[in-house]
Amino acid sequence: MRESCPVCGYRFEREPGYFVGAMYLSYALAVPIYAAFVLLIEALRPAMSSSLVLLAALPFFLPFAPILYRYSRILWMHLDRTLDPPA
């Protein structure tokens, strides 16, 4: 990730640990997507045990994890800039 925006010069990481809040956003975005995969697998395989359903949903969800984290960082920066605009 770049240190600042090449167009406007906005500094992305304002302090150490700045993106910790983005991890919470990433989790909030990931849970519904993972749950959708779990529900889909349960609908397709109703006899499968809960543990196997959770395990079977994981490979479908994993490609989304990096994408979700990237967009959670973007959302975190927008939220931060809205609530605490740079002087």
SVG drawing of the C-alpha trace seen along z (x, -y; Angstrom):
<svg xmlns="http://www.w3.org/2000/svg" viewBox="-32 -23 37 60">
<polyline fill="none" stroke="black" stroke-width="0.4" points="0.0,0.0 1.3,-3.4 2.1,-5.9 0.0,-8.7 -2.4,-9.3 -0.4,-10.3 -3.2,-12.7 -4.1,-14.6 -1.3,-13.7 -3.6,-12.3 -1.5,-10.3 -3.2,-6.9 -1.7,-5.6 -1.9,-8.5 -0.4,-6.8 0.9,-3.3 -2.0,-0.9 -4.3,-3.2 -5.9,-0.3 -6.9,1.8 -10.4,0.5 -10.4,1.7 -10.1,5.3 -13.4,4.9 -15.0,3.6 -13.5,6.5 -15.0,8.9 -18.4,7.2 -18.3,7.6 -17.0,11.2 -19.6,12.7 -22.6,12.2 -20.7,13.5 -19.4,16.6 -22.9,17.2 -24.4,17.1 -22.0,19.8 -22.8,21.9 -26.5,21.5 -26.1,22.4 -24.2,25.5 -26.7,26.5 -29.5,26.1 -27.7,28.2 -26.5,30.9 -29.0,31.0 -27.7,34.3 -24.1,32.9 -23.0,32.2 -22.6,28.6 -18.8,29.0 -18.4,30.3 -20.7,27.5 -18.5,24.9 -15.4,26.5 -16.8,26.9 -17.8,23.2 -14.2,22.1 -12.6,22.7 -15.4,20.7 -15.0,17.8 -11.1,17.6 -10.8,15.8 -13.0,13.0 -10.9,12.4 -8.2,10.2 -10.8,8.2 -12.8,7.6 -9.8,6.4 -8.9,4.0 -12.3,2.5 -12.5,2.4 -9.4,0.2 -11.0,-2.1 -14.2,-2.3 -12.1,-3.0 -10.3,-5.8 -13.6,-7.4 -15.1,-7.0 -12.1,-8.6 -11.9,-11.4 -15.6,-12.1 -15.5,-12.1 -12.0,-13.7 -11.1,-15.8 -7.5,-16.7 -6.7,-20.3"/>
</svg>
